[in-house]
């Protein structure tokens, strides 16, 4: 996990993520092996902002069917990043 682009997979554009932007909170899909320190450094490096805190959660993959056979989507990790006062990430609509 040396590259910031390897840690941060994508910015989640969901209803919950959009509501949090008013409080300077952004949701990211991140590499499941990354920790909070790596996520903080990656966001600061990629977006040139100051991060005040990082909260993470392991999201379990949902079960899915394909005809008669069952499977499940892969597990993934979500990070809620709170930015310091005055920092903002520009999100294209």
C-alpha positions as CSV (number, residue, x, y, z in Angstrom):
1,X,0.0,0.0,0.0
2,X,2.5,2.7,-1.0
3,X,0.5,4.6,-3.6
4,X,-2.4,6.9,-2.6
5,X,-4.3,5.8,-5.7
6,X,-4.1,2.2,-4.6
7,X,-5.7,3.0,-1.2
8,X,-8.6,5.2,-2.4
9,X,-10.7,3.3,-4.9
10,X,-13.6,5.8,-5.5
11,X,-15.6,8.6,-4.0
12,X,-19.1,7.2,-3.1
13,X,-21.8,9.3,-4.5
14,X,-24.8,8.1,-2.5
15,X,-27.6,9.9,-0.6
16,X,-25.9,9.5,2.7
17,X,-22.6,10.6,1.2
18,X,-24.2,13.7,-0.3
19,X,-25.9,14.7,3.0
20,X,-22.6,14.4,4.9
21,X,-20.8,16.9,2.6
22,X,-22.6,19.8,4.4
23,X,-20.6,18.7,7.5
24,X,-17.4,18.2,5.5
25,X,-17.8,14.4,5.6
26,X,-17.0,12.4,2.5
27,X,-17.5,8.6,1.8
28,X,-14.8,6.6,0.0
29,X,-14.6,3.0,-1.1
30,X,-11.1,2.0,0.0
31,X,-8.8,-1.0,-0.2
32,X,-9.9,-3.5,2.5
33,X,-6.2,-4.0,3.6
34,X,-5.7,-0.3,4.3
35,X,-5.8,1.3,7.8
36,X,-7.0,4.7,9.0
37,X,-3.5,6.3,8.8
38,X,-3.0,5.2,5.2
39,X,-6.5,6.4,4.2
40,X,-5.8,9.8,5.9
41,X,-2.5,10.2,4.1
42,X,-4.0,9.2,0.7
43,X,-6.9,11.7,0.9
44,X,-4.5,14.5,1.9
45,X,-2.2,13.6,-0.9
46,X,-4.8,13.2,-3.7
47,X,-7.2,16.0,-2.8
48,X,-4.7,18.5,-1.1
49,X,-6.9,18.9,1.9
50,X,-6.5,18.6,5.7
51,X,-8.2,15.6,7.3
52,X,-9.3,15.7,10.9
53,X,-10.7,12.1,11.3
54,X,-11.3,8.8,9.5
55,X,-13.9,6.3,10.4
56,X,-14.0,2.9,8.7
57,X,-16.5,0.0,8.3
58,X,-16.2,-3.4,6.7
59,X,-19.2,-3.9,4.3
60,X,-20.2,-7.5,3.8
61,X,-21.1,-8.6,0.2
62,X,-24.7,-9.2,-0.5
63,X,-25.9,-12.7,-1.5
64,X,-26.9,-12.9,-5.2
65,X,-28.5,-15.5,-7.4
66,X,-27.7,-16.4,-11.0
67,X,-30.4,-18.8,-12.0
68,X,-30.4,-21.7,-9.6
69,X,-26.9,-21.1,-8.2
70,X,-26.2,-18.8,-5.3
71,X,-23.2,-16.6,-4.8
72,X,-22.3,-13.3,-3.1
73,X,-20.7,-10.0,-4.0
74,X,-17.3,-9.3,-2.7
75,X,-16.7,-7.7,0.7
76,X,-15.4,-4.1,0.7
77,X,-14.4,-1.4,3.0
78,X,-16.0,2.1,3.4
79,X,-14.3,5.1,4.9
80,X,-16.0,8.3,6.2
81,X,-13.4,11.1,6.1
82,X,-14.1,14.3,8.0
83,X,-12.1,17.3,6.8
84,X,-10.7,20.1,8.9
85,X,-12.5,23.5,9.0
86,X,-12.1,25.4,5.8
87,X,-11.2,22.3,3.7
88,X,-13.4,21.1,0.9
89,X,-13.3,18.5,-1.9
90,X,-14.7,19.7,-5.2
91,X,-17.2,17.1,-6.5
92,X,-18.3,17.4,-10.1
93,X,-22.0,16.9,-10.6
